[in-house]
Amino acid sequence: MRIDFGPGIEWGGLSQAQCERMARDDGHLLAYRVYFAALWKANRIGHAEFRMGELAKILVREDGVIPSRQSVTNAVKRSKVLNLIGQDSTVRCLTLPRHHFQKGGRGGRTCSVHGDATPWAQAA
């Protein structure tokens, strides 16, 4: 897939491995850790799927305390309010809008949470 944000739009790459480190870093606010987790796990259609409870384990505090389900849900909501992730995001699948994130190379093009008929899957 060719990465194209539109005429005259500059873009740069990012390290998904570094995004994983930042998602796991308790020094960042939870809303931003959710965003980093989305960037880290995003597939070729901008969907980052998580098993039940997986996102909470990624957001574990430095002292080993796993955030409650409500804390994780609230962090996802805050990430949406800040427009860091898509409004259709849930704790099971964080989405990134196509105007913000595109990925070539390896990675799936489906989503078991949102289904395969996403605009990304149709356009890619």
Legacy VTK file of the C-alpha trace (Angstrom):
# vtk DataFile Version 3.0
C-alpha trace
ASCII
DATASET POLYDATA
POINTS 124 float
0.000 0.000 0.000
1.299 3.410 -0.940
1.217 5.976 1.857
-0.508 9.136 0.629
-1.936 11.830 2.867
-2.846 14.047 -0.071
-1.218 16.654 -2.298
1.424 18.710 -0.538
0.970 16.973 2.817
4.323 16.156 4.411
4.663 13.056 6.543
7.280 11.058 8.416
7.569 7.572 9.818
7.589 6.331 13.388
8.922 3.314 15.215
6.124 1.054 16.399
8.656 -0.544 18.793
9.246 2.869 20.380
5.491 3.388 20.602
5.289 0.125 22.579
7.886 1.421 25.038
5.970 4.675 25.435
2.633 2.852 25.895
4.192 0.872 28.734
5.900 3.926 30.306
4.090 4.937 33.498
5.606 8.418 33.153
3.013 9.358 30.518
-0.636 10.164 31.201
-2.986 7.226 30.547
-4.736 8.952 27.629
-1.405 9.289 25.819
-0.375 5.752 26.715
-3.603 4.593 25.017
-2.616 6.597 21.926
0.878 5.070 21.915
-0.692 1.602 22.248
-2.862 2.353 19.200
0.188 3.435 17.184
2.157 0.395 18.339
-0.470 -2.232 17.486
-2.152 -0.596 14.468
-2.561 -2.789 11.418
-2.712 -1.654 7.796
-6.234 -0.247 8.218
-5.418 1.660 11.406
-7.032 -0.772 13.848
-5.223 -1.947 16.982
-7.003 -4.979 18.413
-6.579 -6.189 21.992
-7.757 -9.326 23.766
-10.028 -8.870 26.777
-7.981 -7.209 29.537
-4.851 -6.874 27.377
-4.899 -3.069 27.208
-5.096 -2.863 31.020
-2.017 -5.087 31.306
-0.131 -2.806 28.917
-1.138 0.205 31.029
0.121 -1.395 34.262
1.673 1.065 36.700
5.344 0.975 37.624
4.419 -0.563 40.993
2.693 -3.461 39.216
-0.897 -2.333 39.791
-3.105 -3.021 36.784
-5.623 -0.206 36.210
-9.284 -1.011 36.728
-11.630 -1.590 33.821
-13.183 1.830 34.527
-9.766 3.550 34.476
-8.960 2.006 31.097
-12.384 2.932 29.712
-11.935 6.505 30.974
-8.450 6.708 29.414
-9.890 5.613 26.045
-12.624 8.257 26.389
-10.031 10.954 27.188
-7.979 9.898 24.157
-11.090 10.319 22.012
-11.823 13.774 23.483
-8.244 14.775 22.630
-8.758 13.396 19.076
-5.774 11.095 19.509
-7.795 8.038 18.460
-10.950 7.448 16.431
-14.390 7.988 17.937
-15.245 4.342 17.202
-12.424 3.147 19.476
-13.121 0.753 22.343
-10.933 -1.024 24.888
-10.932 -3.987 22.462
-9.931 -1.995 19.352
-8.316 1.424 19.158
-8.631 3.067 15.756
-6.533 5.709 14.046
-8.037 7.905 11.322
-6.549 7.535 7.833
-5.699 11.258 7.714
-3.454 10.649 10.748
-2.007 7.137 10.301
-1.239 4.941 7.315
0.857 1.818 7.206
2.464 -0.026 4.337
4.283 -3.327 4.448
3.290 -6.033 6.906
0.122 -6.231 8.954
-3.472 -7.330 8.690
-6.232 -5.527 6.848
-9.178 -6.748 8.894
-10.719 -6.116 12.293
-12.635 -8.719 14.283
-14.172 -5.983 16.472
-15.351 -3.546 13.792
-15.643 -5.982 10.887
-13.863 -6.022 7.550
-16.002 -3.398 5.823
-14.147 -0.360 7.156
-13.433 2.505 4.736
-9.738 1.695 5.044
-10.219 -1.909 3.961
-12.239 -0.785 0.964
-9.714 1.893 -0.053
-6.546 -0.136 0.515
LINES 1 125
124 0 1 2 3 4 5 6 7 8 9 10 11 12 13 14 15 16 17 18 19 20 21 22 23 24 25 26 27 28 29 30 31 32 33 34 35 36 37 38 39 40 41 42 43 44 45 46 47 48 49 50 51 52 53 54 55 56 57 58 59 60 61 62 63 64 65 66 67 68 69 70 71 72 73 74 75 76 77 78 79 80 81 82 83 84 85 86 87 88 89 90 91 92 93 94 95 96 97 98 99 100 101 102 103 104 105 106 107 108 109 110 111 112 113 114 115 116 117 118 119 120 121 122 123
